Amino acid sequence: MNSLPKTITRQHRGCNLNPGPSAPESSTLTTPSHRCRVLTWYSDKTVKLWKLSERTKRPEGLNLKDDAGLERDPTSITSLRVPTFVPTDAMVEASPRRVYANAHAYHINSLSVNSDEETFISADDLRVNLWHLAFSNQSFSILDSSACSS
């Protein structure tokens, strides 16, 4: 997975990874603890962490699904098949992993992954927050100018 395609489209559990006008920036990082490539994506007031994986094989010969992918009636199965993996064109899949929310009152306008690739900074018009990838429910406030403006 040396180079990512320019567009990654994947619908997963109601989440859409299409950039659109409200997701202006993304950044990728590879960490030893995750052993995969992840994508940090911000949209409006939240930051989302997506796991990117490349698939080069697909299963074939499943017992409960026919070759078209439709489910088969379990009562009509007379013998069991051993599924095999066949080579296919490489495709990138994105799966949502974490959502970092509730720390910004305004739309996020900047996101930067730090050099340790374990933390990142998000900023809106009044706040700058420091996040750790492992903890999506807490952040450290680096700068909060909303207290000065009131």
PyMOL commands that set and color helices and strands:
alter all, ss='L'
color gray80, all
select helices_A, chain A and resi 74-76+146-149
alter helices_A, ss='H'
color red, helices_A
select strands_A, chain A and resi 11-12+15-16+26-31+36-43+46-60+84-100+110-113+119-123+127-132+135-144
alter strands_A, ss='S'
color yellow, strands_A
deselect
rebuild
show_as cartoon
